[in-house]
């Protein structure tokens, strides 16, 4: 939240675009968390656009490649149950962009 507030430079934020890499997350829970953290700031009531970028897993036993859809997929292959797997991808959370009003909050 602090990065978005700094970028807004006193202007009301109307939208946030956040990229989340890694394991599967609940879109509603993340959005609600952002909205709770934003309460009372220039980000309050901003529309949240989440871009989910899940990791992938490759099984060395059966050769299956798949997106990580749940936490168990990072432990064992969902196809054959093998545990000789390789997980790849980023687990970063990145504020990609914000949309702001052209007028500072409190101005007018």
C-alpha positions as CSV (number, residue, x, y, z in Angstrom):
1,X,0.0,0.0,0.0
2,X,2.8,2.4,0.8
3,X,4.2,2.3,-2.7
4,X,0.7,3.2,-4.2
5,X,0.3,6.0,-1.7
6,X,3.7,7.5,-2.6
7,X,3.0,7.2,-6.4
8,X,-0.4,8.9,-6.0
9,X,1.3,12.0,-4.6
10,X,-1.8,13.2,-2.8
11,X,-4.3,12.3,-5.6
12,X,-7.1,9.8,-5.1
13,X,-6.3,6.3,-6.5
14,X,-9.2,4.9,-8.5
15,X,-7.6,1.7,-9.6
16,X,-4.7,-0.7,-8.7
17,X,-3.2,-3.5,-10.9
18,X,-1.4,-6.1,-8.9
19,X,0.4,-9.1,-10.3
20,X,0.7,-12.1,-7.9
21,X,3.0,-15.0,-8.8
22,X,3.3,-18.3,-7.0
23,X,0.9,-20.7,-5.6
24,X,-2.8,-20.5,-6.0
25,X,-4.5,-17.7,-4.1
26,X,-8.1,-16.8,-3.4
27,X,-8.8,-13.7,-5.5
28,X,-11.6,-12.5,-3.2
29,X,-9.5,-12.8,-0.1
30,X,-6.6,-10.9,-1.6
31,X,-8.9,-8.1,-2.9
32,X,-10.6,-7.8,0.5
33,X,-7.2,-7.6,2.2
34,X,-6.1,-4.8,-0.1
35,X,-9.4,-2.9,0.6
36,X,-9.1,-3.3,4.3
37,X,-5.4,-2.1,4.2
38,X,-6.5,0.9,2.0
39,X,-9.2,2.1,4.3
40,X,-8.7,5.7,5.3
41,X,-6.0,6.4,2.6
42,X,-6.1,7.8,-0.9
43,X,-6.5,4.2,-2.1
44,X,-9.8,3.6,-0.3
45,X,-12.5,2.4,-2.7
46,X,-10.0,1.8,-5.6
47,X,-10.9,-0.9,-8.1
48,X,-8.5,-3.8,-7.7
49,X,-7.3,-5.7,-10.8
50,X,-5.5,-8.9,-9.8
51,X,-3.3,-10.7,-12.4
52,X,-2.6,-14.2,-11.1
53,X,0.6,-15.7,-12.5
54,X,0.8,-19.2,-11.0
55,X,3.9,-21.3,-10.9
56,X,4.3,-24.4,-13.0
57,X,5.3,-27.9,-12.0
58,X,7.1,-30.5,-14.1
59,X,7.1,-34.2,-13.1
60,X,10.3,-36.0,-13.8
61,X,8.5,-39.4,-13.4
62,X,5.7,-39.0,-15.9
63,X,6.8,-35.8,-17.8
64,X,3.6,-33.9,-17.0
65,X,3.7,-30.1,-17.1
66,X,0.9,-28.2,-15.3
67,X,0.1,-25.0,-13.6
68,X,0.1,-25.0,-9.8
69,X,-3.6,-24.9,-8.9
70,X,-3.3,-25.8,-5.2
71,X,-0.7,-26.3,-2.5
72,X,-0.5,-30.0,-3.0
73,X,0.7,-29.6,-6.6
74,X,3.9,-28.1,-5.2
75,X,4.6,-31.4,-3.3
76,X,3.5,-34.2,-5.7
77,X,2.5,-34.6,-9.3
78,X,-1.3,-34.5,-9.6
79,X,-1.1,-36.9,-12.5
80,X,1.0,-39.8,-11.2
81,X,1.6,-38.9,-7.5
82,X,5.3,-38.8,-8.0
83,X,7.4,-36.5,-5.8
84,X,10.3,-36.0,-8.3
85,X,9.0,-32.7,-9.4
86,X,10.4,-29.3,-10.3
87,X,8.5,-26.1,-9.5
88,X,9.3,-23.0,-11.5
89,X,8.0,-19.4,-11.6
90,X,8.1,-16.3,-9.5
91,X,6.4,-15.9,-6.2
92,X,6.5,-12.1,-6.3
93,X,3.8,-9.6,-5.6
94,X,4.2,-6.5,-7.9
95,X,2.2,-3.3,-8.0
96,X,2.1,-2.9,-11.8
97,X,0.1,0.3,-12.1
98,X,-2.2,2.7,-10.4
99,X,-4.9,5.0,-11.9
100,X,-5.3,8.3,-10.2
101,X,-7.6,11.4,-10.3
102,X,-5.9,14.4,-11.8
103,X,-6.9,16.6,-8.8
104,X,-5.2,16.2,-5.3
105,X,-7.5,15.1,-2.5
106,X,-8.7,18.2,-0.6
107,X,-8.0,20.6,-3.5
108,X,-10.8,22.6,-5.1
